[in-house]
Amino acid sequence: MNATTISILAEIPEELHETLKSYLEAHPDWDQDRVFSAALSLFLLQHGESDRRAARVYLDTLFHPTAG
């Protein structure tokens, strides 16, 4: 996916950060940006935002590791 990206600064609980670090260590094909893109797009899809762009980002993030 060739999309323009932006940077987001987010504060998350330390426990969540530790869990994320553990996941990323166990799954080297994922990185923090890819996880956040997948999580945010899935959240939007599950909470009534049926925008096709969110669906495309979600699927691209899951199935095209370099897309994130």
PyMOL Python script that loads the backbone (N, CA, C, O; Angstrom):
from pymol import cmd

cmd.read_pdbstr("""\
ATOM      1  N   MET A   1       0.853  -1.174   0.000  1.00  0.00           N
ATOM      2  CA  MET A   1       0.000   0.000   0.000  1.00  0.00           C
ATOM      3  C   MET A   1       0.895   1.231   0.000  1.00  0.00           C
ATOM      4  O   MET A   1       1.745   1.372   0.879  1.00  0.00           O
ATOM      5  N   ASN A   2       0.722   2.108  -0.953  1.00  0.00           N
ATOM      6  CA  ASN A   2       1.490   3.345  -1.035  1.00  0.00           C
ATOM      7  C   ASN A   2       0.615   4.491  -0.555  1.00  0.00           C
ATOM      8  O   ASN A   2      -0.026   5.172  -1.355  1.00  0.00           O
ATOM      9  N   ALA A   3       0.592   4.695   0.734  1.00  0.00           N
ATOM     10  CA  ALA A   3      -0.241   5.739   1.315  1.00  0.00           C
ATOM     11  C   ALA A   3       0.635   6.711   2.079  1.00  0.00           C
ATOM     12  O   ALA A   3       1.700   6.357   2.584  1.00  0.00           O
ATOM     13  N   THR A   4       0.165   7.937   2.151  1.00  0.00           N
ATOM     14  CA  THR A   4       0.833   8.917   2.983  1.00  0.00           C
ATOM     15  C   THR A   4       0.621   8.523   4.434  1.00  0.00           C
ATOM     16  O   THR A   4      -0.474   8.113   4.818  1.00  0.00           O
ATOM     17  N   THR A   5       1.652   8.646   5.228  1.00  0.00           N
ATOM     18  CA  THR A   5       1.529   8.304   6.643  1.00  0.00           C
ATOM     19  C   THR A   5       1.765   9.545   7.490  1.00  0.00           C
ATOM     20  O   THR A   5       2.411  10.499   7.057  1.00  0.00           O
ATOM     21  N   ILE A   6       1.229   9.513   8.704  1.00  0.00           N
ATOM     22  CA  ILE A   6       1.460  10.580   9.672  1.00  0.00           C
ATOM     23  C   ILE A   6       1.963   9.944  10.958  1.00  0.00           C
ATOM     24  O   ILE A   6       1.790   8.746  11.182  1.00  0.00           O
ATOM     25  N   SER A   7       2.573  10.743  11.780  1.00  0.00           N
ATOM     26  CA  SER A   7       3.084  10.269  13.057  1.00  0.00           C
ATOM     27  C   SER A   7       2.113  10.671  14.159  1.00  0.00           C
ATOM     28  O   SER A   7       1.603  11.792  14.175  1.00  0.00           O
ATOM     29  N   ILE A   8       1.864   9.736  15.089  1.00  0.00           N
ATOM     30  CA  ILE A   8       0.971   9.999  16.217  1.00  0.00           C
ATOM     31  C   ILE A   8       1.730   9.723  17.504  1.00  0.00           C
ATOM     32  O   ILE A   8       2.391   8.694  17.641  1.00  0.00           O
ATOM     33  N   LEU A   9       1.628  10.642  18.434  1.00  0.00           N
ATOM     34  CA  LEU A   9       2.196  10.451  19.764  1.00  0.00           C
ATOM     35  C   LEU A   9       1.039  10.076  20.681  1.00  0.00           C
ATOM     36  O   LEU A   9       0.077  10.833  20.815  1.00  0.00           O
ATOM     37  N   ALA A  10       1.133   8.907  21.314  1.00  0.00           N
ATOM     38  CA  ALA A  10       0.051   8.444  22.185  1.00  0.00           C
ATOM     39  C   ALA A  10       0.616   7.942  23.501  1.00  0.00           C
ATOM     40  O   ALA A  10       1.638   7.256  23.538  1.00  0.00           O
ATOM     41  N   GLU A  11      -0.062   8.293  24.570  1.00  0.00           N
ATOM     42  CA  GLU A  11       0.308   7.772  25.879  1.00  0.00           C
ATOM     43  C   GLU A  11      -0.532   6.531  26.139  1.00  0.00           C
ATOM     44  O   GLU A  11      -1.757   6.559  26.014  1.00  0.00           O
ATOM     45  N   ILE A  12       0.144   5.434  26.504  1.00  0.00           N
ATOM     46  CA  ILE A  12      -0.549   4.186  26.813  1.00  0.00           C
ATOM     47  C   ILE A  12      -0.069   3.692  28.175  1.00  0.00           C
ATOM     48  O   ILE A  12       1.021   4.058  28.615  1.00  0.00           O
ATOM     49  N   PRO A  13      -0.867   2.869  28.845  1.00  0.00           N
ATOM     50  CA  PRO A  13      -0.433   2.329  30.134  1.00  0.00           C
ATOM     51  C   PRO A  13       0.858   1.514  29.984  1.00  0.00           C
ATOM     52  O   PRO A  13       1.074   0.841  28.976  1.00  0.00           O
ATOM     53  N   GLU A  14       1.699   1.594  31.001  1.00  0.00           N
ATOM     54  CA  GLU A  14       2.973   0.879  30.967  1.00  0.00           C
ATOM     55  C   GLU A  14       2.769  -0.619  30.764  1.00  0.00           C
ATOM     56  O   GLU A  14       3.546  -1.259  30.056  1.00  0.00           O
ATOM     57  N   GLU A  15       1.733  -1.181  31.377  1.00  0.00           N
ATOM     58  CA  GLU A  15       1.462  -2.612  31.232  1.00  0.00           C
ATOM     59  C   GLU A  15       1.194  -2.974  29.778  1.00  0.00           C
ATOM     60  O   GLU A  15       1.639  -4.016  29.298  1.00  0.00           O
ATOM     61  N   LEU A  16       0.469  -2.115  29.086  1.00  0.00           N
ATOM     62  CA  LEU A  16       0.184  -2.352  27.674  1.00  0.00           C
ATOM     63  C   LEU A  16       1.464  -2.264  26.854  1.00  0.00           C
ATOM     64  O   LEU A  16       1.672  -3.054  25.934  1.00  0.00           O
ATOM     65  N   HIS A  17       2.309  -1.315  27.183  1.00  0.00           N
ATOM     66  CA  HIS A  17       3.581  -1.170  26.479  1.00  0.00           C
ATOM     67  C   HIS A  17       4.461  -2.401  26.676  1.00  0.00           C
ATOM     68  O   HIS A  17       5.083  -2.874  25.724  1.00  0.00           O
ATOM     69  N   GLU A  18       4.520  -2.919  27.891  1.00  0.00           N
ATOM     70  CA  GLU A  18       5.311  -4.123  28.161  1.00  0.00           C
ATOM     71  C   GLU A  18       4.775  -5.314  27.374  1.00  0.00           C
ATOM     72  O   GLU A  18       5.546  -6.107  26.834  1.00  0.00           O
ATOM     73  N   THR A  19       3.455  -5.434  27.312  1.00  0.00           N
ATOM     74  CA  THR A  19       2.843  -6.516  26.545  1.00  0.00           C
ATOM     75  C   THR A  19       3.155  -6.369  25.059  1.00  0.00           C
ATOM     76  O   THR A  19       3.454  -7.354  24.383  1.00  0.00           O
ATOM     77  N   LEU A  20       3.085  -5.146  24.555  1.00  0.00           N
ATOM     78  CA  LEU A  20       3.419  -4.886  23.157  1.00  0.00           C
ATOM     79  C   LEU A  20       4.869  -5.247  22.870  1.00  0.00           C
ATOM     80  O   LEU A  20       5.157  -5.889  21.860  1.00  0.00           O
ATOM     81  N   LYS A  21       5.782  -4.844  23.741  1.00  0.00           N
ATOM     82  CA  LYS A  21       7.199  -5.173  23.550  1.00  0.00           C
ATOM     83  C   LYS A  21       7.406  -6.682  23.502  1.00  0.00           C
ATOM     84  O   LYS A  21       8.161  -7.177  22.665  1.00  0.00           O
ATOM     85  N   SER A  22       6.749  -7.410  24.385  1.00  0.00           N
ATOM     86  CA  SER A  22       6.868  -8.873  24.390  1.00  0.00           C
ATOM     87  C   SER A  22       6.342  -9.470  23.091  1.00  0.00           C
ATOM     88  O   SER A  22       6.947 -10.382  22.527  1.00  0.00           O
ATOM     89  N   TYR A  23       5.213  -8.948  22.623  1.00  0.00           N
ATOM     90  CA  TYR A  23       4.643  -9.442  21.365  1.00  0.00           C
ATOM     91  C   TYR A  23       5.608  -9.192  20.207  1.00  0.00           C
ATOM     92  O   TYR A  23       5.853 -10.079  19.390  1.00  0.00           O
ATOM     93  N   LEU A  24       6.147  -7.987  20.145  1.00  0.00           N
ATOM     94  CA  LEU A  24       7.042  -7.638  19.042  1.00  0.00           C
ATOM     95  C   LEU A  24       8.328  -8.462  19.074  1.00  0.00           C
ATOM     96  O   LEU A  24       8.865  -8.808  18.022  1.00  0.00           O
ATOM     97  N   GLU A  25       8.819  -8.774  20.254  1.00  0.00           N
ATOM     98  CA  GLU A  25      10.007  -9.624  20.358  1.00  0.00           C
ATOM     99  C   GLU A  25       9.725 -11.026  19.835  1.00  0.00           C
ATOM    100  O   GLU A  25      10.603 -11.656  19.245  1.00  0.00           O
ATOM    101  N   ALA A  26       8.516 -11.514  20.045  1.00  0.00           N
ATOM    102  CA  ALA A  26       8.140 -12.856  19.605  1.00  0.00           C
ATOM    103  C   ALA A  26       7.686 -12.900  18.150  1.00  0.00           C
ATOM    104  O   ALA A  26       7.617 -13.976  17.555  1.00  0.00           O
ATOM    105  N   HIS A  27       7.379 -11.749  17.575  1.00  0.00           N
ATOM    106  CA  HIS A  27       6.872 -11.669  16.195  1.00  0.00           C
ATOM    107  C   HIS A  27       7.669 -10.620  15.419  1.00  0.00           C
ATOM    108  O   HIS A  27       7.195  -9.499  15.233  1.00  0.00           O
ATOM    109  N   PRO A  28       8.866 -10.970  14.969  1.00  0.00           N
ATOM    110  CA  PRO A  28       9.741  -9.986  14.326  1.00  0.00           C
ATOM    111  C   PRO A  28       9.215  -9.428  13.001  1.00  0.00           C
ATOM    112  O   PRO A  28       9.728  -8.421  12.512  1.00  0.00           O
ATOM    113  N   ASP A  29       8.207 -10.065  12.418  1.00  0.00           N
ATOM    114  CA  ASP A  29       7.633  -9.539  11.179  1.00  0.00           C
ATOM    115  C   ASP A  29       6.665  -8.386  11.440  1.00  0.00           C
ATOM    116  O   ASP A  29       6.197  -7.745  10.499  1.00  0.00           O
ATOM    117  N   TRP A  30       6.364  -8.120  12.712  1.00  0.00           N
ATOM    118  CA  TRP A  30       5.515  -6.999  13.093  1.00  0.00           C
ATOM    119  C   TRP A  30       6.368  -5.906  13.720  1.00  0.00           C
ATOM    120  O   TRP A  30       7.404  -6.190  14.321  1.00  0.00           O
ATOM    121  N   ASP A  31       5.934  -4.658  13.582  1.00  0.00           N
ATOM    122  CA  ASP A  31       6.565  -3.549  14.288  1.00  0.00           C
ATOM    123  C   ASP A  31       5.454  -2.706  14.926  1.00  0.00           C
ATOM    124  O   ASP A  31       4.269  -2.934  14.685  1.00  0.00           O
ATOM    125  N   GLN A  32       5.854  -1.749  15.726  1.00  0.00           N
ATOM    126  CA  GLN A  32       4.882  -0.944  16.461  1.00  0.00           C
ATOM    127  C   GLN A  32       3.916  -0.231  15.526  1.00  0.00           C
ATOM    128  O   GLN A  32       2.720  -0.170  15.812  1.00  0.00           O
ATOM    129  N   ASP A  33       4.403   0.304  14.425  1.00  0.00           N
ATOM    130  CA  ASP A  33       3.533   1.019  13.491  1.00  0.00           C
ATOM    131  C   ASP A  33       2.483   0.089  12.890  1.00  0.00           C
ATOM    132  O   ASP A  33       1.317   0.460  12.753  1.00  0.00           O
ATOM    133  N   ARG A  34       2.907  -1.119  12.533  1.00  0.00           N
ATOM    134  CA  ARG A  34       1.982  -2.087  11.946  1.00  0.00           C
ATOM    135  C   ARG A  34       0.912  -2.486  12.961  1.00  0.00           C
ATOM    136  O   ARG A  34      -0.266  -2.576  12.615  1.00  0.00           O
ATOM    137  N   VAL A  35       1.313  -2.723  14.207  1.00  0.00           N
ATOM    138  CA  VAL A  35       0.349  -3.084  15.255  1.00  0.00           C
ATOM    139  C   VAL A  35      -0.663  -1.957  15.460  1.00  0.00           C
ATOM    140  O   VAL A  35      -1.865  -2.212  15.531  1.00  0.00           O
ATOM    141  N   PHE A  36      -0.188  -0.719  15.554  1.00  0.00           N
ATOM    142  CA  PHE A  36      -1.101   0.399  15.784  1.00  0.00           C
ATOM    143  C   PHE A  36      -2.040   0.608  14.594  1.00  0.00           C
ATOM    144  O   PHE A  36      -3.213   0.922  14.790  1.00  0.00           O
ATOM    145  N   SER A  37      -1.552   0.442  13.378  1.00  0.00           N
ATOM    146  CA  SER A  37      -2.419   0.576  12.202  1.00  0.00           C
ATOM    147  C   SER A  37      -3.497  -0.494  12.188  1.00  0.00           C
ATOM    148  O   SER A  37      -4.663  -0.207  11.918  1.00  0.00           O
ATOM    149  N   ALA A  38      -3.104  -1.731  12.481  1.00  0.00           N
ATOM    150  CA  ALA A  38      -4.083  -2.822  12.523  1.00  0.00           C
ATOM    151  C   ALA A  38      -5.107  -2.587  13.627  1.00  0.00           C
ATOM    152  O   ALA A  38      -6.308  -2.754  13.413  1.00  0.00           O
ATOM    153  N   ALA A  39      -4.631  -2.199  14.808  1.00  0.00           N
ATOM    154  CA  ALA A  39      -5.534  -2.004  15.945  1.00  0.00           C
ATOM    155  C   ALA A  39      -6.508  -0.852  15.709  1.00  0.00           C
ATOM    156  O   ALA A  39      -7.702  -0.985  15.974  1.00  0.00           O
ATOM    157  N   LEU A  40      -6.010   0.265  15.218  1.00  0.00           N
ATOM    158  CA  LEU A  40      -6.876   1.423  15.003  1.00  0.00           C
ATOM    159  C   LEU A  40      -7.896   1.161  13.894  1.00  0.00           C
ATOM    160  O   LEU A  40      -9.070   1.501  14.043  1.00  0.00           O
ATOM    161  N   SER A  41      -7.464   0.566  12.798  1.00  0.00           N
ATOM    162  CA  SER A  41      -8.404   0.299  11.708  1.00  0.00           C
ATOM    163  C   SER A  41      -9.457  -0.720  12.139  1.00  0.00           C
ATOM    164  O   SER A  41     -10.626  -0.575  11.780  1.00  0.00           O
ATOM    165  N   LEU A  42      -9.070  -1.749  12.901  1.00  0.00           N
ATOM    166  CA  LEU A  42     -10.053  -2.721  13.393  1.00  0.00           C
ATOM    167  C   LEU A  42     -11.026  -2.054  14.363  1.00  0.00           C
ATOM    168  O   LEU A  42     -12.229  -2.310  14.299  1.00  0.00           O
ATOM    169  N   PHE A  43     -10.529  -1.213  15.252  1.00  0.00           N
ATOM    170  CA  PHE A  43     -11.403  -0.484  16.182  1.00  0.00           C
ATOM    171  C   PHE A  43     -12.448   0.321  15.410  1.00  0.00           C
ATOM    172  O   PHE A  43     -13.633   0.280  15.742  1.00  0.00           O
ATOM    173  N   LEU A  44     -12.019   1.044  14.391  1.00  0.00           N
ATOM    174  CA  LEU A  44     -12.958   1.855  13.607  1.00  0.00           C
ATOM    175  C   LEU A  44     -13.980   0.985  12.893  1.00  0.00           C
ATOM    176  O   LEU A  44     -15.156   1.343  12.830  1.00  0.00           O
ATOM    177  N   LEU A  45     -13.556  -0.144  12.356  1.00  0.00           N
ATOM    178  CA  LEU A  45     -14.484  -1.049  11.683  1.00  0.00           C
ATOM    179  C   LEU A  45     -15.496  -1.646  12.661  1.00  0.00           C
ATOM    180  O   LEU A  45     -16.672  -1.783  12.325  1.00  0.00           O
ATOM    181  N   GLN A  46     -15.052  -1.997  13.854  1.00  0.00           N
ATOM    182  CA  GLN A  46     -15.933  -2.623  14.837  1.00  0.00           C
ATOM    183  C   GLN A  46     -16.892  -1.635  15.494  1.00  0.00           C
ATOM    184  O   GLN A  46     -17.898  -2.038  16.077  1.00  0.00           O
ATOM    185  N   HIS A  47     -16.589  -0.362  15.402  1.00  0.00           N
ATOM    186  CA  HIS A  47     -17.425   0.630  16.079  1.00  0.00           C
ATOM    187  C   HIS A  47     -18.174   1.522  15.100  1.00  0.00           C
ATOM    188  O   HIS A  47     -18.359   2.715  15.340  1.00  0.00           O
ATOM    189  N   GLY A  48     -18.599   0.930  14.004  1.00  0.00           N
ATOM    190  CA  GLY A  48     -19.527   1.591  13.112  1.00  0.00           C
ATOM    191  C   GLY A  48     -18.937   2.439  12.011  1.00  0.00           C
ATOM    192  O   GLY A  48     -19.686   3.012  11.222  1.00  0.00           O
ATOM    193  N   GLU A  49     -17.627   2.541  11.927  1.00  0.00           N
ATOM    194  CA  GLU A  49     -17.019   3.327  10.855  1.00  0.00           C
ATOM    195  C   GLU A  49     -16.794   2.387   9.673  1.00  0.00           C
ATOM    196  O   GLU A  49     -15.759   1.725   9.585  1.00  0.00           O
ATOM    197  N   SER A  50     -17.760   2.334   8.775  1.00  0.00           N
ATOM    198  CA  SER A  50     -17.702   1.371   7.677  1.00  0.00           C
ATOM    199  C   SER A  50     -16.978   1.929   6.452  1.00  0.00           C
ATOM    200  O   SER A  50     -17.237   1.500   5.328  1.00  0.00           O
ATOM    201  N   ASP A  51     -16.105   2.850   6.659  1.00  0.00           N
ATOM    202  CA  ASP A  51     -15.320   3.446   5.582  1.00  0.00           C
ATOM    203  C   ASP A  51     -14.433   2.382   4.941  1.00  0.00           C
ATOM    204  O   ASP A  51     -13.691   1.687   5.635  1.00  0.00           O
ATOM    205  N   ARG A  52     -14.511   2.259   3.640  1.00  0.00           N
ATOM    206  CA  ARG A  52     -13.723   1.249   2.925  1.00  0.00           C
ATOM    207  C   ARG A  52     -12.224   1.466   3.094  1.00  0.00           C
ATOM    208  O   ARG A  52     -11.443   0.517   3.018  1.00  0.00           O
ATOM    209  N   ARG A  53     -11.823   2.709   3.321  1.00  0.00           N
ATOM    210  CA  ARG A  53     -10.397   2.978   3.519  1.00  0.00           C
ATOM    211  C   ARG A  53      -9.889   2.298   4.780  1.00  0.00           C
ATOM    212  O   ARG A  53      -8.784   1.755   4.787  1.00  0.00           O
ATOM    213  N   ALA A  54     -10.682   2.319   5.847  1.00  0.00           N
ATOM    214  CA  ALA A  54     -10.283   1.638   7.086  1.00  0.00           C
ATOM    215  C   ALA A  54     -10.189   0.135   6.856  1.00  0.00           C
ATOM    216  O   ALA A  54      -9.270  -0.514   7.357  1.00  0.00           O
ATOM    217  N   ALA A  55     -11.123  -0.416   6.109  1.00  0.00           N
ATOM    218  CA  ALA A  55     -11.083  -1.853   5.804  1.00  0.00           C
ATOM    219  C   ALA A  55      -9.847  -2.193   4.980  1.00  0.00           C
ATOM    220  O   ALA A  55      -9.194  -3.207   5.223  1.00  0.00           O
ATOM    221  N   ARG A  56      -9.527  -1.352   4.012  1.00  0.00           N
ATOM    222  CA  ARG A  56      -8.354  -1.604   3.172  1.00  0.00           C
ATOM    223  C   ARG A  56      -7.071  -1.545   3.995  1.00  0.00           C
ATOM    224  O   ARG A  56      -6.194  -2.395   3.841  1.00  0.00           O
ATOM    225  N   VAL A  57      -6.958  -0.551   4.862  1.00  0.00           N
ATOM    226  CA  VAL A  57      -5.771  -0.440   5.715  1.00  0.00           C
ATOM    227  C   VAL A  57      -5.657  -1.667   6.603  1.00  0.00           C
ATOM    228  O   VAL A  57      -4.569  -2.223   6.758  1.00  0.00           O
ATOM    229  N   TYR A  58      -6.767  -2.094   7.187  1.00  0.00           N
ATOM    230  CA  TYR A  58      -6.748  -3.263   8.067  1.00  0.00           C
ATOM    231  C   TYR A  58      -6.257  -4.501   7.315  1.00  0.00           C
ATOM    232  O   TYR A  58      -5.354  -5.197   7.780  1.00  0.00           O
ATOM    233  N   LEU A  59      -6.845  -4.770   6.167  1.00  0.00           N
ATOM    234  CA  LEU A  59      -6.456  -5.962   5.404  1.00  0.00           C
ATOM    235  C   LEU A  59      -5.028  -5.865   4.889  1.00  0.00           C
ATOM    236  O   LEU A  59      -4.286  -6.846   4.937  1.00  0.00           O
ATOM    237  N   ASP A  60      -4.637  -4.706   4.401  1.00  0.00           N
ATOM    238  CA  ASP A  60      -3.257  -4.533   3.936  1.00  0.00           C
ATOM    239  C   ASP A  60      -2.263  -4.729   5.075  1.00  0.00           C
ATOM    240  O   ASP A  60      -1.204  -5.326   4.886  1.00  0.00           O
ATOM    241  N   THR A  61      -2.606  -4.226   6.251  1.00  0.00           N
ATOM    242  CA  THR A  61      -1.714  -4.351   7.400  1.00  0.00           C
ATOM    243  C   THR A  61      -1.553  -5.811   7.808  1.00  0.00           C
ATOM    244  O   THR A  61      -0.453  -6.243   8.152  1.00  0.00           O
ATOM    245  N   LEU A  62      -2.640  -6.569   7.770  1.00  0.00           N
ATOM    246  CA  LEU A  62      -2.564  -7.981   8.157  1.00  0.00           C
ATOM    247  C   LEU A  62      -1.817  -8.833   7.147  1.00  0.00           C
ATOM    248  O   LEU A  62      -1.016  -9.689   7.523  1.00  0.00           O
ATOM    249  N   PHE A  63      -2.075  -8.603   5.869  1.00  0.00           N
ATOM    250  CA  PHE A  63      -1.590  -9.525   4.850  1.00  0.00           C
ATOM    251  C   PHE A  63      -0.400  -9.043   4.045  1.00  0.00           C
ATOM    252  O   PHE A  63       0.162  -9.815   3.268  1.00  0.00           O
ATOM    253  N   HIS A  64      -0.002  -7.805   4.202  1.00  0.00           N
ATOM    254  CA  HIS A  64       1.163  -7.267   3.499  1.00  0.00           C
ATOM    255  C   HIS A  64       2.080  -6.617   4.522  1.00  0.00           C
ATOM    256  O   HIS A  64       1.965  -5.419   4.782  1.00  0.00           O
ATOM    257  N   PRO A  65       2.987  -7.386   5.105  1.00  0.00           N
ATOM    258  CA  PRO A  65       3.821  -6.880   6.204  1.00  0.00           C
ATOM    259  C   PRO A  65       4.545  -5.572   5.917  1.00  0.00           C
ATOM    260  O   PRO A  65       4.778  -4.791   6.840  1.00  0.00           O
ATOM    261  N   THR A  66       4.903  -5.312   4.678  1.00  0.00           N
ATOM    262  CA  THR A  66       5.624  -4.077   4.377  1.00  0.00           C
ATOM    263  C   THR A  66       4.690  -2.898   4.190  1.00  0.00           C
ATOM    264  O   THR A  66       5.151  -1.778   3.970  1.00  0.00           O
ATOM    265  N   ALA A  67       3.381  -3.128   4.274  1.00  0.00           N
ATOM    266  CA  ALA A  67       2.414  -2.051   4.057  1.00  0.00           C
ATOM    267  C   ALA A  67       2.345  -1.089   5.227  1.00  0.00           C
ATOM    268  O   ALA A  67       1.944   0.060   5.043  1.00  0.00           O
ATOM    269  N   GLY A  68       2.723  -1.517   6.429  1.00  0.00           N
ATOM    270  CA  GLY A  68       2.572  -0.677   7.609  1.00  0.00           C
ATOM    271  C   GLY A  68       3.536   0.384   7.711  1.00  0.00           C
ATOM    272  O   GLY A  68       3.504   1.157   8.669  1.00  0.00           O
TER     273      GLY A  68
END
""", "prot")
cmd.dss("prot")
cmd.show_as("cartoon", "prot")
cmd.util.cbc("prot")
cmd.orient("prot")
